[in-house]
């Protein structure tokens, strides 16, 4: 029973989250209920296959995780709004105020889901994006076969302007993601 409990809990939580997403985007229309049920079941199964539960269930950690995940979400939305307004303002000014540059920042998160989420979120925020991962010497880190060509320790952040300070934004994002995954 101990080996199946994490799978059951992960499956139920993921199905609930995906079900809420379905209702949020599609509404509570009964005509599409079967599509929602099939989609949620398929996506839950796929998520369990692609990202199986990594450890035993620790319910005592849930309140803090939920709190920090909500704080991460709200911070991300706020940063996205601010970034979108900044990009819009830059595009309307004449001459356009951009000075594309690349900034290097350190990766603090261990390899895993937290690091991947931070990288995805960084790429979704307007004004900056990760263009590649490197090791401490600057060699490009690529996935080849079963591992990396070099261990990634840094990210190169492409930004519209240096004053956006994407390195600080990246560090703040990593800290918030780490708390949500603690």
SELO-204924 format. One record per residue: x, y, z of N, C-alpha, C in turn; residue in three letters. Coordinates in nm, 2 decimals, m for minus. Example, Ala and Ser with C-alpha at 12.3 -4.5 7.8 and 13.67 -1.06 7.14 Angstrom:
+--------+--------+--------+--------+--------+--------+--------+--------+--------+-----+
:    n.x :    n.y :    n.z :   ca.x :   ca.y :   ca.z :    c.x :    c.y :    c.z : res :
+--------+--------+--------+--------+--------+--------+--------+--------+--------+-----+
:   1.32 :  m0.57 :   0.78 :   1.23 :  m0.45 :   0.78 :   1.32 :  m0.33 :   0.78 : ALA :
:   1.28 :  m0.22 :   0.71 :   1.37 :  m0.11 :   0.71 :   1.29 :   0.00 :   0.79 : SER :
+--------+--------+--------+--------+--------+--------+--------+--------+--------+-----+
This chain:
+--------+--------+--------+--------+--------+--------+--------+--------+--------+-----+
:    n.x :    n.y :    n.z :   ca.x :   ca.y :   ca.z :    c.x :    c.y :    c.z : res :
+--------+--------+--------+--------+--------+--------+--------+--------+--------+-----+
:   0.08 :  m0.12 :   0.00 :   0.00 :   0.00 :   0.00 :   0.09 :   0.13 :   0.00 : UNK :
:   0.20 :   0.12 :   0.07 :   0.29 :   0.24 :   0.08 :   0.34 :   0.28 :  m0.06 : UNK :
:   0.36 :   0.19 :  m0.15 :   0.42 :   0.22 :  m0.28 :   0.31 :   0.28 :  m0.37 : UNK :
:   0.19 :   0.24 :  m0.35 :   0.08 :   0.30 :  m0.44 :   0.02 :   0.43 :  m0.39 : UNK :
:   0.04 :   0.46 :  m0.27 :  m0.02 :   0.58 :  m0.21 :   0.02 :   0.71 :  m0.28 : UNK :
:   0.16 :   0.72 :  m0.31 :   0.20 :   0.85 :  m0.38 :   0.14 :   0.86 :  m0.52 : UNK :
:   0.12 :   0.74 :  m0.58 :   0.07 :   0.74 :  m0.72 :  m0.08 :   0.78 :  m0.71 : UNK :
:  m0.15 :   0.73 :  m0.62 :  m0.30 :   0.76 :  m0.60 :  m0.32 :   0.91 :  m0.57 : UNK :
:  m0.24 :   0.96 :  m0.47 :  m0.25 :   1.10 :  m0.43 :  m0.21 :   1.19 :  m0.55 : UNK :
:  m0.10 :   1.16 :  m0.61 :  m0.06 :   1.24 :  m0.73 :  m0.16 :   1.24 :  m0.84 : UNK :
:  m0.22 :   1.12 :  m0.87 :  m0.32 :   1.11 :  m0.97 :  m0.44 :   1.19 :  m0.94 : UNK :
:  m0.49 :   1.18 :  m0.81 :  m0.61 :   1.26 :  m0.77 :  m0.58 :   1.41 :  m0.77 : UNK :
:  m0.47 :   1.45 :  m0.72 :  m0.44 :   1.60 :  m0.72 :  m0.42 :   1.65 :  m0.86 : UNK :
:  m0.36 :   1.57 :  m0.95 :  m0.34 :   1.62 :  m1.09 :  m0.47 :   1.62 :  m1.16 : UNK :
:  m0.55 :   1.52 :  m1.14 :  m0.68 :   1.52 :  m1.20 :  m0.77 :   1.64 :  m1.16 : UNK :
:  m0.76 :   1.67 :  m1.03 :  m0.84 :   1.78 :  m0.97 :  m0.79 :   1.91 :  m1.04 : UNK :
:  m0.66 :   1.93 :  m1.04 :  m0.60 :   2.05 :  m1.10 :  m0.64 :   2.06 :  m1.25 : UNK :
:  m0.63 :   1.95 :  m1.32 :  m0.66 :   1.96 :  m1.46 :  m0.81 :   1.98 :  m1.49 : UNK :
:  m0.89 :   1.92 :  m1.40 :  m1.03 :   1.94 :  m1.41 :  m1.07 :   2.08 :  m1.38 : UNK :
:  m1.01 :   2.14 :  m1.29 :  m1.04 :   2.29 :  m1.26 :  m0.99 :   2.37 :  m1.38 : UNK :
:  m0.88 :   2.34 :  m1.44 :  m0.84 :   2.41 :  m1.56 :  m0.94 :   2.39 :  m1.67 : UNK :
:  m0.99 :   2.27 :  m1.69 :  m1.09 :   2.25 :  m1.79 :  m1.21 :   2.34 :  m1.77 : UNK :
:  m1.26 :   2.33 :  m1.65 :  m1.38 :   2.41 :  m1.61 :  m1.35 :   2.56 :  m1.64 : UNK :
:  m1.23 :   2.61 :  m1.60 :  m1.20 :   2.75 :  m1.61 :  m1.20 :   2.79 :  m1.76 : UNK :
:  m1.14 :   2.71 :  m1.85 :  m1.14 :   2.74 :  m1.99 :  m1.26 :   2.71 :  m2.07 : UNK :
:  m1.33 :   2.60 :  m2.03 :  m1.44 :   2.55 :  m2.11 :  m1.58 :   2.58 :  m2.05 : UNK :
:  m1.58 :   2.61 :  m1.92 :  m1.70 :   2.64 :  m1.85 :  m1.77 :   2.51 :  m1.80 : UNK :
:  m1.88 :   2.52 :  m1.74 :  m1.96 :   2.41 :  m1.69 :  m2.06 :   2.36 :  m1.79 : UNK :
:  m2.04 :   2.36 :  m1.91 :  m2.13 :   2.32 :  m2.02 :  m2.14 :   2.17 :  m2.02 : UNK :
:  m2.26 :   2.11 :  m1.99 :  m2.28 :   1.97 :  m1.99 :  m2.25 :   1.90 :  m2.13 : UNK :
:  m2.27 :   1.98 :  m2.24 :  m2.25 :   1.92 :  m2.37 :  m2.10 :   1.88 :  m2.39 : UNK :
:  m2.01 :   1.94 :  m2.32 :  m1.87 :   1.90 :  m2.34 :  m1.81 :   1.82 :  m2.22 : UNK :
:  m1.90 :   1.78 :  m2.13 :  m1.85 :   1.70 :  m2.01 :  m1.77 :   1.58 :  m2.05 : UNK :
:  m1.81 :   1.50 :  m2.15 :  m1.74 :   1.38 :  m2.19 :  m1.60 :   1.41 :  m2.24 : UNK :
:  m1.60 :   1.52 :  m2.32 :  m1.46 :   1.56 :  m2.37 :  m1.37 :   1.60 :  m2.26 : UNK :
:  m1.43 :   1.67 :  m2.16 :  m1.35 :   1.71 :  m2.04 :  m1.30 :   1.59 :  m1.96 : UNK :
:  m1.39 :   1.50 :  m1.94 :  m1.35 :   1.38 :  m1.86 :  m1.24 :   1.30 :  m1.93 : UNK :
:  m1.26 :   1.28 :  m2.07 :  m1.16 :   1.21 :  m2.14 :  m1.02 :   1.28 :  m2.14 : UNK :
:  m1.03 :   1.41 :  m2.17 :  m0.91 :   1.49 :  m2.17 :  m0.84 :   1.49 :  m2.04 : UNK :
:  m0.91 :   1.51 :  m1.93 :  m0.85 :   1.51 :  m1.79 :  m0.79 :   1.38 :  m1.76 : UNK :
:  m0.86 :   1.27 :  m1.80 :  m0.80 :   1.14 :  m1.77 :  m0.68 :   1.11 :  m1.85 : UNK :
:  m0.68 :   1.15 :  m1.98 :  m0.56 :   1.13 :  m2.07 :  m0.44 :   1.21 :  m2.02 : UNK :
:  m0.47 :   1.34 :  m1.99 :  m0.36 :   1.43 :  m1.94 :  m0.31 :   1.39 :  m1.80 : UNK :
:  m0.39 :   1.34 :  m1.72 :  m0.35 :   1.29 :  m1.59 :  m0.26 :   1.17 :  m1.61 : UNK :
:  m0.30 :   1.07 :  m1.69 :  m0.21 :   0.96 :  m1.72 :  m0.08 :   0.99 :  m1.78 : UNK :
:  m0.09 :   1.09 :  m1.87 :   0.03 :   1.13 :  m1.94 :   0.13 :   1.20 :  m1.84 : UNK :
:   0.07 :   1.28 :  m1.75 :   0.16 :   1.35 :  m1.66 :   0.22 :   1.26 :  m1.56 : UNK :
:   0.15 :   1.15 :  m1.52 :   0.21 :   1.05 :  m1.43 :   0.32 :   0.97 :  m1.50 : UNK :
:   0.30 :   0.95 :  m1.63 :   0.40 :   0.88 :  m1.70 :   0.53 :   0.96 :  m1.72 : UNK :
:   0.51 :   1.09 :  m1.76 :   0.62 :   1.18 :  m1.79 :   0.69 :   1.23 :  m1.66 : UNK :
:   0.61 :   1.25 :  m1.55 :   0.66 :   1.31 :  m1.43 :   0.61 :   1.23 :  m1.31 : UNK :
:   0.66 :   1.11 :  m1.29 :   0.60 :   1.03 :  m1.18 :   0.63 :   1.09 :  m1.05 : UNK :
:   0.55 :   1.05 :  m0.95 :   0.57 :   1.11 :  m0.81 :   0.71 :   1.07 :  m0.76 : UNK :
:   0.78 :   1.16 :  m0.71 :   0.92 :   1.14 :  m0.67 :   0.94 :   1.09 :  m0.53 : UNK :
:   0.85 :   1.12 :  m0.44 :   0.87 :   1.08 :  m0.30 :   0.74 :   1.05 :  m0.24 : UNK :
:   0.75 :   1.01 :  m0.11 :   0.63 :   0.98 :  m0.03 :   0.55 :   1.10 :  m0.01 : UNK :
:   0.43 :   1.09 :   0.01 :   0.34 :   1.20 :   0.04 :   0.36 :   1.25 :   0.18 : UNK :
:   0.39 :   1.38 :   0.19 :   0.40 :   1.45 :   0.32 :   0.30 :   1.56 :   0.33 : UNK :
:   0.19 :   1.53 :   0.38 :   0.07 :   1.62 :   0.39 :   0.11 :   1.74 :   0.48 : UNK :
:   0.20 :   1.73 :   0.57 :   0.24 :   1.84 :   0.66 :   0.30 :   1.95 :   0.58 : UNK :
:   0.36 :   1.93 :   0.46 :   0.42 :   2.03 :   0.38 :   0.32 :   2.10 :   0.29 : UNK :
:   0.20 :   2.05 :   0.27 :   0.11 :   2.10 :   0.17 :   0.07 :   2.25 :   0.20 : UNK :
:   0.04 :   2.29 :   0.33 :  m0.01 :   2.43 :   0.35 :   0.10 :   2.53 :   0.30 : UNK :
:   0.23 :   2.50 :   0.34 :   0.33 :   2.59 :   0.29 :   0.35 :   2.59 :   0.14 : UNK :
:   0.34 :   2.47 :   0.08 :   0.36 :   2.46 :  m0.06 :   0.25 :   2.54 :  m0.13 : UNK :
:   0.12 :   2.52 :  m0.09 :   0.01 :   2.59 :  m0.15 :   0.03 :   2.74 :  m0.13 : UNK :
:   0.07 :   2.79 :  m0.02 :   0.09 :   2.93 :   0.01 :   0.20 :   2.98 :  m0.09 : UNK :
:   0.31 :   2.92 :  m0.09 :   0.42 :   2.97 :  m0.18 :   0.39 :   2.95 :  m0.33 : UNK :
:   0.31 :   2.85 :  m0.36 :   0.27 :   2.83 :  m0.50 :   0.18 :   2.95 :  m0.54 : UNK :
:   0.09 :   2.98 :  m0.45 :   0.00 :   3.10 :  m0.48 :   0.07 :   3.23 :  m0.49 : UNK :
:   0.17 :   3.25 :  m0.40 :   0.25 :   3.37 :  m0.40 :   0.34 :   3.37 :  m0.53 : UNK :
:   0.39 :   3.26 :  m0.57 :   0.46 :   3.25 :  m0.70 :   0.38 :   3.28 :  m0.82 : UNK :
:   0.26 :   3.23 :  m0.82 :   0.16 :   3.26 :  m0.93 :   0.13 :   3.41 :  m0.94 : UNK :
:   0.10 :   3.47 :  m0.82 :   0.06 :   3.61 :  m0.82 :   0.18 :   3.70 :  m0.86 : UNK :
:   0.30 :   3.66 :  m0.81 :   0.42 :   3.74 :  m0.85 :   0.45 :   3.72 :  m1.00 : UNK :
:   0.43 :   3.60 :  m1.05 :   0.45 :   3.58 :  m1.20 :   0.35 :   3.66 :  m1.28 : UNK :
:   0.23 :   3.67 :  m1.24 :   0.13 :   3.74 :  m1.31 :   0.16 :   3.89 :  m1.31 : UNK :
:   0.20 :   3.94 :  m1.19 :   0.24 :   4.08 :  m1.17 :   0.36 :   4.11 :  m1.26 : UNK :
:   0.46 :   4.03 :  m1.25 :   0.58 :   4.05 :  m1.33 :   0.55 :   4.05 :  m1.48 : UNK :
:   0.46 :   3.96 :  m1.52 :   0.42 :   3.96 :  m1.66 :   0.35 :   4.08 :  m1.71 : UNK :
:   0.26 :   4.14 :  m1.62 :   0.19 :   4.26 :  m1.65 :   0.29 :   4.37 :  m1.66 : UNK :
:   0.38 :   4.39 :  m1.56 :   0.48 :   4.49 :  m1.57 :   0.57 :   4.48 :  m1.69 : UNK :
:   0.61 :   4.36 :  m1.72 :   0.69 :   4.34 :  m1.84 :   0.62 :   4.37 :  m1.97 : UNK :
:   0.49 :   4.33 :  m1.98 :   0.41 :   4.36 :  m2.10 :   0.39 :   4.51 :  m2.11 : UNK :
:   0.37 :   4.58 :  m2.00 :   0.35 :   4.73 :  m2.01 :   0.49 :   4.79 :  m2.06 : UNK :
:   0.60 :   4.74 :  m2.00 :   0.73 :   4.80 :  m2.04 :   0.76 :   4.77 :  m2.19 : UNK :
:   0.73 :   4.65 :  m2.24 :   0.75 :   4.62 :  m2.38 :   0.66 :   4.71 :  m2.47 : UNK :
:   0.54 :   4.73 :  m2.43 :   0.45 :   4.81 :  m2.51 :   0.49 :   4.95 :  m2.51 : UNK :
:   0.54 :   5.01 :  m2.39 :   0.58 :   5.14 :  m2.39 :   0.71 :   5.16 :  m2.47 : UNK :
:   0.80 :   5.07 :  m2.47 :   0.92 :   5.07 :  m2.55 :   0.89 :   5.07 :  m2.70 : UNK :
:   0.79 :   5.00 :  m2.74 :   0.75 :   4.99 :  m2.88 :   0.68 :   5.11 :  m2.93 : UNK :
:   0.62 :   5.19 :  m2.84 :   0.55 :   5.31 :  m2.88 :   0.64 :   5.43 :  m2.88 : UNK :
:   0.75 :   5.43 :  m2.81 :   0.84 :   5.55 :  m2.81 :   0.92 :   5.56 :  m2.94 : UNK :
:   0.95 :   5.68 :  m2.98 :   1.03 :   5.70 :  m3.10 :   1.15 :   5.79 :  m3.05 : UNK :
:   1.27 :   5.75 :  m3.07 :   1.31 :   5.62 :  m3.13 :   1.28 :   5.51 :  m3.03 : UNK :
:   1.26 :   5.39 :  m3.08 :   1.23 :   5.27 :  m2.99 :   1.35 :   5.25 :  m2.90 : UNK :
:   1.32 :   5.24 :  m2.77 :   1.43 :   5.23 :  m2.66 :   1.46 :   5.08 :  m2.64 : UNK :
:   1.53 :   5.02 :  m2.72 :   1.58 :   4.88 :  m2.69 :   1.73 :   4.87 :  m2.72 : UNK :
:   1.79 :   4.79 :  m2.65 :   1.93 :   4.77 :  m2.66 :   1.95 :   4.62 :  m2.63 : UNK :
:   1.92 :   4.53 :  m2.72 :   1.93 :   4.39 :  m2.70 :   2.07 :   4.35 :  m2.65 : UNK :
:   2.07 :   4.27 :  m2.54 :   2.19 :   4.22 :  m2.49 :   2.17 :   4.09 :  m2.42 : UNK :
:   2.28 :   4.02 :  m2.39 :   2.28 :   3.89 :  m2.33 :   2.35 :   3.91 :  m2.19 : UNK :
:   2.28 :   3.86 :  m2.09 :   2.33 :   3.86 :  m1.95 :   2.34 :   3.72 :  m1.90 : UNK :
:   2.45 :   3.69 :  m1.83 :   2.47 :   3.55 :  m1.78 :   2.43 :   3.55 :  m1.63 : UNK :
:   2.36 :   3.45 :  m1.59 :   2.32 :   3.44 :  m1.44 :   2.33 :   3.29 :  m1.40 : UNK :
:   2.36 :   3.27 :  m1.27 :   2.38 :   3.14 :  m1.22 :   2.25 :   3.07 :  m1.20 : UNK :
:   2.26 :   2.94 :  m1.22 :   2.14 :   2.85 :  m1.19 :   2.16 :   2.80 :  m1.05 : UNK :
:   2.06 :   2.82 :  m0.96 :   2.07 :   2.78 :  m0.82 :   1.99 :   2.66 :  m0.79 : UNK :
:   1.89 :   2.63 :  m0.88 :   1.80 :   2.52 :  m0.85 :   1.87 :   2.39 :  m0.90 : UNK :
:   1.85 :   2.28 :  m0.83 :   1.89 :   2.15 :  m0.87 :   1.82 :   2.10 :  m0.99 : UNK :
:   1.88 :   2.01 :  m1.07 :   1.81 :   1.95 :  m1.18 :   1.68 :   1.89 :  m1.14 : UNK :
:   1.57 :   1.91 :  m1.21 :   1.44 :   1.86 :  m1.18 :   1.33 :   1.95 :  m1.22 : UNK :
:   1.21 :   1.92 :  m1.16 :   1.09 :   1.99 :  m1.20 :   1.10 :   2.14 :  m1.16 : UNK :
:   1.15 :   2.17 :  m1.05 :   1.16 :   2.31 :  m1.00 :   1.24 :   2.39 :  m1.10 : UNK :
:   1.36 :   2.34 :  m1.15 :   1.44 :   2.41 :  m1.24 :   1.37 :   2.43 :  m1.38 : UNK :
:   1.30 :   2.32 :  m1.42 :   1.23 :   2.33 :  m1.55 :   1.12 :   2.43 :  m1.54 : UNK :
:   1.04 :   2.43 :  m1.43 :   0.94 :   2.53 :  m1.42 :   0.99 :   2.67 :  m1.42 : UNK :
:   1.10 :   2.69 :  m1.35 :   1.16 :   2.83 :  m1.35 :   1.20 :   2.87 :  m1.49 : UNK :
:   1.26 :   2.78 :  m1.56 :   1.30 :   2.81 :  m1.70 :   1.18 :   2.84 :  m1.79 : UNK :
:   1.08 :   2.77 :  m1.78 :   0.96 :   2.79 :  m1.86 :   0.90 :   2.93 :  m1.82 : UNK :
:   0.89 :   2.95 :  m1.69 :   0.83 :   3.08 :  m1.65 :   0.91 :   3.20 :  m1.69 : UNK :
:   1.04 :   3.19 :  m1.69 :   1.13 :   3.29 :  m1.73 :   1.11 :   3.32 :  m1.88 : UNK :
:   1.09 :   3.22 :  m1.96 :   1.07 :   3.24 :  m2.10 :   0.93 :   3.30 :  m2.13 : UNK :
:   0.84 :   3.29 :  m2.04 :   0.70 :   3.34 :  m2.06 :   0.69 :   3.49 :  m2.02 : UNK :
:   0.78 :   3.54 :  m1.94 :   0.78 :   3.68 :  m1.90 :   0.83 :   3.77 :  m2.01 : UNK :
:   0.76 :   3.88 :  m2.04 :   0.80 :   3.96 :  m2.15 :   0.93 :   4.03 :  m2.12 : UNK :
:   1.01 :   4.06 :  m2.23 :   1.13 :   4.14 :  m2.22 :   1.26 :   4.06 :  m2.21 : UNK :
:   1.25 :   3.93 :  m2.16 :   1.37 :   3.85 :  m2.14 :   1.34 :   3.71 :  m2.16 : UNK :
:   1.44 :   3.63 :  m2.20 :   1.42 :   3.49 :  m2.22 :   1.55 :   3.42 :  m2.21 : UNK :
:   1.55 :   3.29 :  m2.18 :   1.67 :   3.21 :  m2.17 :   1.71 :   3.17 :  m2.31 : UNK :
:   1.83 :   3.20 :  m2.35 :   1.87 :   3.16 :  m2.49 :   1.95 :   3.03 :  m2.49 : UNK :
:   2.02 :   3.00 :  m2.38 :   2.09 :   2.87 :  m2.37 :   2.14 :   2.86 :  m2.22 : UNK :
:   2.17 :   2.73 :  m2.19 :   2.24 :   2.70 :  m2.06 :   2.38 :   2.66 :  m2.09 : UNK :
:   2.47 :   2.70 :  m2.00 :   2.61 :   2.68 :  m2.01 :   2.67 :   2.62 :  m1.88 : UNK :
:   2.80 :   2.58 :  m1.89 :   2.87 :   2.55 :  m1.77 :   2.95 :   2.67 :  m1.73 : UNK :
:   3.03 :   2.66 :  m1.62 :   3.10 :   2.77 :  m1.57 :   3.20 :   2.83 :  m1.67 : UNK :
:   3.24 :   2.76 :  m1.77 :   3.34 :   2.81 :  m1.87 :   3.27 :   2.87 :  m1.98 : UNK :
:   3.14 :   2.86 :  m1.99 :   3.07 :   2.92 :  m2.11 :   3.03 :   2.82 :  m2.22 : UNK :
:   3.07 :   2.69 :  m2.20 :   3.04 :   2.59 :  m2.30 :   2.89 :   2.55 :  m2.29 : UNK :
:   2.83 :   2.54 :  m2.41 :   2.69 :   2.51 :  m2.42 :   2.66 :   2.38 :  m2.36 : UNK :
:   2.55 :   2.37 :  m2.28 :   2.51 :   2.25 :  m2.23 :   2.39 :   2.19 :  m2.31 : UNK :
:   2.41 :   2.08 :  m2.37 :   2.30 :   2.02 :  m2.45 :   2.27 :   1.88 :  m2.40 : UNK :
:   2.15 :   1.83 :  m2.42 :   2.11 :   1.70 :  m2.38 :   2.15 :   1.61 :  m2.49 : UNK :
:   2.23 :   1.50 :  m2.46 :   2.27 :   1.41 :  m2.56 :   2.26 :   1.27 :  m2.50 : UNK :
:   2.19 :   1.18 :  m2.56 :   2.18 :   1.04 :  m2.51 :   2.11 :   1.05 :  m2.38 : UNK :
:   2.17 :   1.00 :  m2.27 :   2.11 :   1.00 :  m2.14 :   2.15 :   1.11 :  m2.05 : UNK :
:   2.23 :   1.21 :  m2.09 :   2.27 :   1.32 :  m2.01 :   2.31 :   1.44 :  m2.08 : UNK :
:   2.38 :   1.53 :  m2.01 :   2.42 :   1.65 :  m2.07 :   2.57 :   1.64 :  m2.12 : UNK :
:   2.60 :   1.72 :  m2.22 :   2.73 :   1.73 :  m2.28 :   2.82 :   1.80 :  m2.17 : UNK :
:   2.77 :   1.90 :  m2.11 :   2.84 :   1.96 :  m1.99 :   2.73 :   1.99 :  m1.89 : UNK :
:   2.76 :   1.99 :  m1.76 :   2.66 :   2.02 :  m1.66 :   2.62 :   2.17 :  m1.66 : UNK :
:   2.49 :   2.20 :  m1.68 :   2.45 :   2.34 :  m1.68 :   2.46 :   2.40 :  m1.54 : UNK :
:   2.53 :   2.52 :  m1.54 :   2.55 :   2.59 :  m1.41 :   2.50 :   2.74 :  m1.43 : UNK :
:   2.49 :   2.78 :  m1.56 :   2.45 :   2.92 :  m1.58 :   2.34 :   2.92 :  m1.70 : UNK :
:   2.27 :   3.03 :  m1.70 :   2.18 :   3.06 :  m1.81 :   2.22 :   3.19 :  m1.88 : UNK :
:   2.21 :   3.20 :  m2.01 :   2.22 :   3.32 :  m2.08 :   2.09 :   3.38 :  m2.11 : UNK :
:   2.06 :   3.50 :  m2.06 :   1.93 :   3.56 :  m2.07 :   1.94 :   3.67 :  m2.17 : UNK :
:   1.86 :   3.65 :  m2.28 :   1.85 :   3.76 :  m2.38 :   1.75 :   3.86 :  m2.33 : UNK :
:   1.78 :   3.98 :  m2.34 :   1.69 :   4.09 :  m2.29 :   1.68 :   4.20 :  m2.38 : UNK :
:   1.57 :   4.28 :  m2.38 :   1.55 :   4.39 :  m2.47 :   1.64 :   4.51 :  m2.43 : UNK :
:   1.67 :   4.52 :  m2.30 :   1.76 :   4.63 :  m2.25 :   1.82 :   4.59 :  m2.12 : UNK :
:   1.94 :   4.63 :  m2.09 :   2.01 :   4.59 :  m1.97 :   1.94 :   4.64 :  m1.84 : UNK :
:   1.87 :   4.75 :  m1.85 :   1.81 :   4.81 :  m1.73 :   1.69 :   4.72 :  m1.68 : UNK :
:   1.65 :   4.63 :  m1.76 :   1.54 :   4.54 :  m1.72 :   1.59 :   4.44 :  m1.61 : UNK :
:   1.73 :   4.43 :  m1.60 :   1.79 :   4.35 :  m1.50 :   1.74 :   4.20 :  m1.49 : UNK :
:   1.75 :   4.13 :  m1.60 :   1.69 :   3.99 :  m1.60 :   1.76 :   3.90 :  m1.51 : UNK :
:   1.89 :   3.93 :  m1.47 :   1.96 :   3.84 :  m1.38 :   1.90 :   3.84 :  m1.24 : UNK :
:   1.86 :   3.96 :  m1.19 :   1.79 :   3.97 :  m1.07 :   1.65 :   3.91 :  m1.07 : UNK :
:   1.58 :   3.93 :  m1.18 :   1.45 :   3.87 :  m1.20 :   1.46 :   3.72 :  m1.20 : UNK :
:   1.57 :   3.66 :  m1.26 :   1.59 :   3.52 :  m1.26 :   1.62 :   3.47 :  m1.12 : UNK :
:   1.70 :   3.54 :  m1.05 :   1.73 :   3.49 :  m0.91 :   1.61 :   3.50 :  m0.82 : UNK :
:   1.53 :   3.60 :  m0.83 :   1.40 :   3.61 :  m0.76 :   1.31 :   3.50 :  m0.80 : UNK :
:   1.30 :   3.47 :  m0.92 :   1.21 :   3.36 :  m0.97 :   1.26 :   3.22 :  m0.91 : UNK :
:   1.39 :   3.20 :  m0.92 :   1.44 :   3.07 :  m0.87 :   1.41 :   3.06 :  m0.72 : UNK :
:   1.43 :   3.17 :  m0.64 :   1.40 :   3.16 :  m0.50 :   1.25 :   3.13 :  m0.47 : UNK :
:   1.17 :   3.19 :  m0.55 :   1.02 :   3.17 :  m0.53 :   0.98 :   3.03 :  m0.57 : UNK :
:   1.04 :   2.98 :  m0.68 :   1.01 :   2.84 :  m0.72 :   1.06 :   2.74 :  m0.62 : UNK :
:   1.18 :   2.77 :  m0.56 :   1.24 :   2.68 :  m0.46 :   1.15 :   2.67 :  m0.34 : UNK :
:   1.09 :   2.78 :  m0.30 :   1.00 :   2.78 :  m0.18 :   0.87 :   2.70 :  m0.21 : UNK :
:   0.82 :   2.72 :  m0.34 :   0.70 :   2.65 :  m0.37 :   0.72 :   2.49 :  m0.38 : UNK :
:   0.84 :   2.45 :  m0.41 :   0.87 :   2.31 :  m0.42 :   0.93 :   2.25 :  m0.29 : UNK :
:   0.95 :   2.33 :  m0.19 :   1.02 :   2.29 :  m0.06 :   0.93 :   2.19 :   0.01 : UNK :
+--------+--------+--------+--------+--------+--------+--------+--------+--------+-----+
